[in-house]
Amino acid sequence: MFDLKAYLKSRQRETNAALERLWDGTEPFPTPLIQAMRYSLEAGGKRLRPILCIAASEAVGGSGTDVMPAACALELIHTYSLIHDDLPAMDDDDLRRGKPTCHKAFDEATAILAGDGLLTAAFEVLASAGQTQGGDPSKWLEVLYLIARAAGCAGMVQGQMMDLSVEGKAITLEELETLQQLKTGTLIEVSVKTGALLGGGTPQEVTALAAYGQHIGLAFQLADDILNVEGKPEIIGKPVGSDQIHQKITGPSLIGLEQAKARAIALVDSALEELTVFDMRGEPLAALARYIIERTK
């Protein structure tokens, strides 16, 4: 039986070591900006997006080494988005991963700049990889484009804007899933697709894994919404019930808690169907899909 716990620990360790290497040369200048960037990046996240990237590469016959710069860039972007999401002008949260949010640990201006620094560092890492990783540089250029599009106004940033604009308003399930696909799903989908591309996947494999990523991206956001209703603050590392306080439209608020759980399971089932062509190589991705809706934080 596949040991997901061991797999997660191993890939988290590899990702953290690679992220740590990014700071080589910055230690002589431990500015408040660098301190704030590192504070949020090293706060103990799951590293889900890098791990999905690595697992997708492995599924098509590649390795973690093939995709590590992209995996690091994805985590830098994800961390920047959390810093900005927590700001008073956005979700106004005090805790993240069980620690004070960046603007609470430092100040609001520093938090904004720390997010900016992490985002631009991500593209520095990707651009450098195209020159240093070997192989076809055009593949890294394609990945840089895909990640930029997923993170920007065609993806995550647009989703966040939509999320803010519909607070307290009535929307349909289709509109909610569009919002959530942009806000959360696009970065998860591109994590998987990037791994497949850099790992040397065929067009058919890349298409299948992109569809897998789309399904689990929506399932992940539904699971987050469910945890905000019935999760335990001491486990998830942040308060529960904040979605209701901010009048956010979520799966549970729109279709009910039980239907939201059923929808998340259906999305994972659809994701697993996309993995049938990978045989044993797809086991980590299958386990990760199930983990997304079974997690407690």
N, C-alpha and C positions, 0 to 999 in steps of 0.2 A: 504493500500500500504506500502511496506517495506521502511523504512526510512534509506537509506544507510548513509547519512550524520551523523545522530545520532549514528548509529552503528560504523562507523569509529572513531568518537570522543571517544566513550566509550572504544573501544578496544585499541585505541592509548593511552588513559589515563592509562589503566591497564598495557599495555606493558611498558610505560615510568616509571610507579611506580616500576615495577619489575626490570627494568634496573637500576634505581636509587639505589635499594637495593643492587645491586651487588657491589657498591662502599663502602658499610658499612665497616669501618675499614681502609680504605685507606686515609681518610681525614687527619690524623696526618702526612702523608707523601705525600703532594701534589707536587710530583716531576714533572719536565717538561714532562716526559713520560706520566704520568697519566693525566696531563692537556691536552696534545695533544690527547690522546685517548678519553677523555670526550668531548673535543671541537668538534671532528668530530661526535661522537655518539649523541650528544645533539644538533646538528645543525638544527634539525627540519624536519627530514625525514618523509615519509608517513607511515612507519612501515608496508608496504604492506605484506612482507613475514611473520612476526609474525601474522598479522591479518588473512592471508590465513590459517596458521597453526591452529589458534583458530577456524575459521569458519569451517574448515574440521572436527575438533574434535566435534564441535556442530552438524554437519550434521549427524554424526554416533551415536549421543547420549551422547557424552562426554562433557567436559567443558573446559574453558580457563585454569582453575587451573591444569587440567590433563597435559597440554602441555606447560605451561609457561616457564619452563627452556629451552625447545627446541625452543620456540618462541624467547626468548632472545638470544640464541646461534646463531640463524639464522640472527638476526639483527647485532650481533657482527661481523659475517663473512661478511655480506653485506657491513657494514661500512668499514671494513678492505679493501675490494676489491675496494671501491671507492677511498680511500686514495691512494692506489697503482696505480689505473688507472689514477689518476690525476698527477702523478709524471712526471717530465720532460722526463724521458726515455720512458714513455708510451704515454698518450694523451696530457701531458703538458698543463693542464688547470689551470686557475687562480681562477675560481669561482666554488663553489659547494653549492647548496641550498641557493644561494644569499649571501654567505659569502666567504672570501678568503679560498682557499683550504688549507689543513693541512700543506703542505710544504711551502706555502706562509705565513701562520700565524705563523709558527714556523721556521723550516728549513728542508731541504731534508732528512738529516739523522734521525732527530726526527720523521718525517712523516713515514719513512720506519719502524722504530722501533715501532711506534704507531700501524701501521697495523699489525706487527708481534704480538704485545701484545694483540690486539683484537682477532686475530685468535686463539691464544693459550688459551685465556680466554674463548672462546666459547667451547672448548673441556673440559676445567676445569669445566664449568657449566654443560655440558652433563654428564661427569663422576660422578660428585657429585650427580646429580639427580638420577642416578641409585642406589645410596646408601640411599637417603633421601626421595624420593617421595613415597615409598611404592609400593605395587603391584609386578609385575614380573620384576626383574632387567634385565632379558634377553631381554625384549622389549626395554629398554633404550640402551642396547648394540647394538641391531639391528639398532636403530635410529642413534646412534653415527657412526656406519659404513656407513649408507646411506648418512648422511650429509658429512662425511669426503670424501666419493667418489664423491659426487656432487660438492664439493668445490675444489677438487684437480686436479691432472693431467688427470683424467678420465672425468672431467667436466669443471668447471669454469676456472681454470688456463689454461687448454689446449685450451679452447675457446679464451681466451685472447691472447695466443701465436699465434693461427691461425689468429686472427683479425689483429695482427701486421704483420704477414708474407704475407698477401694478399693485403696490402695497394698498390694501384696503379696497381693492376693486374686484369685480366679478370677471373671471376669465374662464375659458373652456379648458378641458383636459388637454386638447391638442395644443392650445396656446401655451399651457404650462410646460408641456414636454418640449416644445420648441425653445422656450426660455431656458429650461434646465439643460437641454442638449448644448446650447451655446455656453451657458455659464459654467457648467461642470463637465459635460460630456465631451466637448471638442478636445480638451487637453488630454483626457484619458484616451480617446480614440486616436489622437495623433501620437501618443506614447506607444501604442501598440503598432500603428502603421509605420512609425519611424524604425522600431525594432525590426520589423519584417523587411523593410527596404534595405537597411544597413546590414542585416544578417544575410542578405543575398536571396530573399524570397522570390519566387516566380510571380508574375502578375496575378495569377489565380490565388496564390497563397496570400499575397498582400491584400487582395480584395476581401478574402474570407476573414482575415484578421482585422481589417478595418471595420467590417460589419460586426464582428465580435466586440470590438472596442466601443462601437456605438451603443450596442445593447447594454454592456456593463456600465457605460458612462451614465445612462439613465437610471439603471438599477442602483448605482452608487449614490446618486442624489436622493432617490427615494429612501434608501436606507438611512441617509443622514437626516432626512425629514422625520423618519420614524423614531430615530434615536433622540431627536429634539423633543419628542412627545413622551417617550417612555424610557429613555436612557437614564443612567445614574451619573450625576455630575462628577462624583469622585473617580469614575472610570473613564468617562469621555473627556474629562479635563476642561469642561466649560459648562455654564449653566444650561439647564433644559427649560423649555417653554419660551425661549426668546423669540421664536418665529411667531407665536401667538401675540406676544407683547407688541412686536413691530408690525402686526397685521399682514404678515407675509402669506402669500398664496403657496401652499405646499400640497403634495399628494394627499396626506392625511386630512388636511383641511378641506380639500376639494371633493374627494371621493370617499373619505372615511379611512380609518386606520386599517381595518381588515382588508379592504379592497386595495389599499396601497401596498400592503404586504403581498397580496396575491399578484399584483402587477409586477412587483420586483422579482418574484419567483418566475413569472412568465418571461420576463426579460432575460434572466439568467439562463432559462431553458433555451431560449432562442440563441443566446451566445454560445452555449455548449454545442448546438447543432452545427455551428460554423467550424468547430474544431474536429469534426469527424475525419477529415482528410489528413490529419497530422498524427494519428495513432498515438504511440507513447510519448512522442515529442510534445504533444499538446497537454500532457498531464498537469504541468505547473499552471498553465493558463486556465484549465478547467477548475483546479482547486482554488485559484484566485477568484474566479467568478463566483463560486459558492461562498468563499470567505467574505466577499463584498456585502452580501445580505445577511450573513450570520454573525458578523463582528459586533462587538459591544461598545466600540469606540471609533 
